[in-house]
Amino acid sequence: MGLRLSHWQRRLSLGLVALLATLGIATTGLAQAGVTPQEVIATLEQNFKVHPGQRRNHIKGSCATGSFVANAKARQFSRSPIFSGKPVSVVARFSLAGGNPKAPDTARTPRGLGLQFKPGGGGLVNMALINTPVFGAATPESFNGNLIATRPDPATGKPDPATVKAFRASHPDTKAQAAFLAASNPVSSYTTSSYYSLHAFRFVNAANRSQLVRWAFVPQDGEKRLSDQELKAAPAHFLEQRLLDRVQQGPVRWDLVLTLGKPGDVDNDPTVAWPEGRRTVTVGTLTLTGATPQKGGVCEAVVFDPLVLGDGIVASNDPVLQFRTGTYAISSDRRNRGVCTPMPLTTSSCSGTPHRR
């Protein structure tokens, strides 16, 4: 039982788990040691309740559209069709972490950016990014445990500080992102934030040479955070309107900046930053020209599974990255099936009119 699953075996296993979940069949016995995708989704449902037809995490969001154009440097690293140098259509979704659709935009939580590239020929490339340079858990088990530890107390509506402190002490992988969020005021706009891949990937070029990479989309508008005074005065909900207003003024652009890994750099733990001084290369520009509210928007039904990569980009064996397909599939199935009632641990009962798809 000590065999290590290959990338495709892991994908197949997660796909089977998701398929059986859609049929209402318990899959605990099929899971590898540790938490299952169903358990993580159940924890999110218990923390935030179920909002029919909506995502279980990063529920509050806004849609945008535009294109990506790679520069001449990109092809030396990857033969992916998104790096052809031709404009590639992009659907984007900005979001707040968590499952509360009314979460205030002043919350010290990550902001997300989902990107779906459509280079033509029937292929897709997805990216799921957030605006903290490191993730909040090194394993699915730690991620789920952190959700449980930070579950709001019904009496106060806030997590119990002693529980959170004890969990962080026993799970040091959760400390770096929490420290970054505590020390950094929220961004003033979705358009004035960098967004990070977090996970390591391998780019493969036409000569089959591979390069370990992480990447970030860096805003040409500059990184801007709310001042302490602005944070106190900010309304509960402002990010979507600022996005809509900014796009009305003209195109919004981010540079895609690769960080090139070296032998020995951590490639399976998104909570560990690479050493300072790693070479960086700008390989293209993301330009967004349209934005709409999420309801009825082009991004509403998109599943931004970051393991949908196509040729030229290879996922690492990062356990958090590899876990995502199962959780995304189950979340998508439950929101598509309409009204859902959260159940303990691994099951959920859903009925009603299917959601838009």
MOKA-V587720 format. One record per residue. N is the residue number from 1. RES is the residue in three letters. D_FIRST is the distance of its C-alpha to the first C-alpha in Angstrom with 1 decimal. Layout:
# MOKA-V587720
n;res;d_first
N;RES;D_FIRST
N;RES;D_FIRST
This chain:
# MOKA-V587720
n;res;d_first
1;MET;0.0
2;GLY;3.8
3;LEU;5.5
4;ARG;8.6
5;LEU;10.4
6;SER;13.9
7;HIS;17.0
8;TRP;17.8
9;GLN;14.5
10;ARG;14.6
11;ARG;18.2
12;LEU;17.6
13;SER;15.1
14;LEU;17.7
15;GLY;20.5
16;LEU;19.2
17;VAL;18.8
18;ALA;22.4
19;LEU;23.8
20;LEU;22.6
21;ALA;24.1
22;THR;27.4
23;LEU;27.5
24;GLY;27.0
25;ILE;23.7
26;ALA;21.5
27;THR;18.0
28;THR;16.4
29;GLY;13.9
30;LEU;12.9
31;ALA;12.5
32;GLN;9.8
33;ALA;10.3
34;GLY;14.0
35;VAL;17.1
36;THR;17.5
37;PRO;20.4
38;GLN;22.3
39;GLU;22.3
40;VAL;23.7
41;ILE;26.4
42;ALA;27.2
43;THR;27.7
44;LEU;30.0
45;GLU;31.9
46;GLN;32.3
47;ASN;33.6
48;PHE;35.9
49;LYS;36.5
50;VAL;36.4
51;HIS;39.0
52;PRO;39.1
53;GLY;38.8
54;GLN;37.6
55;ARG;34.6
56;ARG;32.4
57;ASN;32.5
58;HIS;35.2
59;ILE;37.4
60;LYS;40.7
61;GLY;41.5
62;SER;44.1
63;CYS;44.2
64;ALA;45.5
65;THR;46.0
66;GLY;47.0
67;SER;45.9
68;PHE;44.2
69;VAL;45.7
70;ALA;44.1
71;ASN;46.3
72;ALA;46.6
73;LYS;44.1
74;ALA;41.1
75;ARG;40.8
76;GLN;40.3
77;PHE;36.9
78;SER;35.7
79;ARG;36.7
80;SER;35.7
81;PRO;38.7
82;ILE;39.2
83;PHE;40.5
84;SER;43.1
85;GLY;46.0
86;LYS;47.1
87;PRO;47.1
88;VAL;43.9
89;SER;44.2
90;VAL;42.2
91;VAL;41.5
92;ALA;40.9
93;ARG;40.1
94;PHE;40.8
95;SER;39.4
96;LEU;38.9
97;ALA;35.6
98;GLY;35.0
99;GLY;35.7
100;ASN;39.4
101;PRO;41.7
102;LYS;44.6
103;ALA;43.1
104;PRO;45.8
105;ASP;45.9
106;THR;46.7
107;ALA;43.3
108;ARG;41.4
109;THR;38.3
110;PRO;37.0
111;ARG;38.8
112;GLY;36.8
113;LEU;37.6
114;GLY;35.9
115;LEU;37.1
116;GLN;36.8
117;PHE;38.3
118;LYS;39.8
119;PRO;40.7
120;GLY;41.8
121;GLY;40.5
122;GLY;38.3
123;GLY;35.6
124;LEU;34.8
125;VAL;33.5
126;ASN;32.6
127;MET;32.6
128;ALA;31.9
129;LEU;33.6
130;ILE;34.9
131;ASN;37.8
132;THR;36.1
133;PRO;35.0
134;VAL;31.7
135;PHE;29.3
136;GLY;29.0
137;ALA;25.2
138;ALA;22.5
139;THR;19.6
140;PRO;19.7
141;GLU;19.3
142;SER;22.3
143;PHE;24.2
144;ASN;23.9
145;GLY;24.8
146;ASN;27.8
147;LEU;29.0
148;ILE;28.9
149;ALA;30.7
150;THR;33.3
151;ARG;34.0
152;PRO;37.8
153;ASP;39.3
154;PRO;41.4
155;ALA;44.3
156;THR;44.6
157;GLY;42.8
158;LYS;41.1
159;PRO;37.9
160;ASP;38.3
161;PRO;38.9
162;ALA;37.5
163;THR;34.2
164;VAL;33.9
165;LYS;34.9
166;ALA;32.4
167;PHE;29.5
168;ARG;30.6
169;ALA;30.9
170;SER;27.3
171;HIS;26.0
172;PRO;28.2
173;ASP;26.6
174;THR;28.8
175;LYS;32.0
176;ALA;33.0
177;GLN;33.5
178;ALA;35.1
179;ALA;37.5
180;PHE;38.4
181;LEU;39.2
182;ALA;41.2
183;ALA;43.2
184;SER;43.8
185;ASN;46.1
186;PRO;45.0
187;VAL;46.2
188;SER;49.6
189;SER;48.4
190;TYR;45.4
191;THR;47.4
192;THR;47.7
193;SER;44.1
194;SER;41.6
195;TYR;38.2
196;TYR;35.0
197;SER;31.9
198;LEU;29.9
199;HIS;26.8
200;ALA;26.9
201;PHE;27.1
202;ARG;28.0
203;PHE;31.3
204;VAL;31.9
205;ASN;35.5
206;ALA;37.3
207;ALA;36.8
208;ASN;33.0
209;ARG;33.3
210;SER;30.9
211;GLN;31.7
212;LEU;29.6
213;VAL;31.5
214;ARG;31.9
215;TRP;35.0
216;ALA;37.6
217;PHE;40.4
218;VAL;43.5
219;PRO;46.5
220;GLN;49.8
221;ASP;51.5
222;GLY;50.1
223;GLU;47.7
224;LYS;49.6
225;ARG;48.7
226;LEU;50.9
227;SER;53.1
228;ASP;53.1
229;GLN;56.3
230;GLU;55.0
231;LEU;51.9
232;LYS;54.1
233;ALA;56.4
234;ALA;53.8
235;PRO;53.6
236;ALA;50.4
237;HIS;49.8
238;PHE;51.0
239;LEU;48.3
240;GLU;48.6
241;GLN;52.4
242;ARG;52.3
243;LEU;50.0
244;LEU;52.4
245;ASP;55.4
246;ARG;54.0
247;VAL;53.2
248;GLN;56.7
249;GLN;58.1
250;GLY;56.4
251;PRO;53.2
252;VAL;50.5
253;ARG;48.5
254;TRP;45.5
255;ASP;44.7
256;LEU;41.1
257;VAL;40.4
258;LEU;37.4
259;THR;36.2
260;LEU;35.0
261;GLY;32.1
262;LYS;32.1
263;PRO;29.4
264;GLY;27.6
265;ASP;28.3
266;VAL;25.5
267;ASP;24.1
268;ASN;21.2
269;ASP;23.2
270;PRO;26.1
271;THR;27.6
272;VAL;28.5
273;ALA;31.7
274;TRP;32.4
275;PRO;35.2
276;GLU;38.7
277;GLY;40.5
278;ARG;38.0
279;ARG;39.9
280;THR;40.5
281;VAL;41.9
282;THR;43.4
283;VAL;42.5
284;GLY;44.1
285;THR;45.7
286;LEU;44.6
287;THR;47.8
288;LEU;48.0
289;THR;51.2
290;GLY;50.6
291;ALA;49.2
292;THR;49.2
293;PRO;48.0
294;GLN;44.6
295;LYS;46.0
296;GLY;46.6
297;GLY;45.8
298;VAL;44.0
299;CYS;40.9
300;GLU;40.5
301;ALA;38.2
302;VAL;36.3
303;VAL;32.5
304;PHE;32.1
305;ASP;28.4
306;PRO;28.0
307;LEU;25.5
308;VAL;28.3
309;LEU;29.5
310;GLY;30.7
311;ASP;31.4
312;GLY;32.0
313;ILE;29.8
314;VAL;26.0
315;ALA;23.8
316;SER;21.9
317;ASN;18.3
318;ASP;19.8
319;PRO;17.6
320;VAL;20.8
321;LEU;22.1
322;GLN;19.1
323;PHE;19.2
324;ARG;22.8
325;THR;22.9
326;GLY;21.4
327;THR;23.8
328;TYR;26.7
329;ALA;26.3
330;ILE;26.2
331;SER;29.2
332;SER;31.1
333;ASP;30.6
334;ARG;31.9
335;ARG;34.9
336;ASN;35.8
337;ARG;35.9
338;GLY;38.6
339;VAL;38.9
340;CYS;35.7
341;THR;35.3
342;PRO;32.5
343;MET;30.4
344;PRO;28.1
345;LEU;24.5
346;THR;23.1
347;THR;26.2
348;SER;29.5
349;SER;32.6
350;CYS;34.6
351;SER;37.8
352;GLY;41.0
353;THR;42.3
354;PRO;39.8
355;HIS;40.1
356;ARG;41.6
357;ARG;39.5
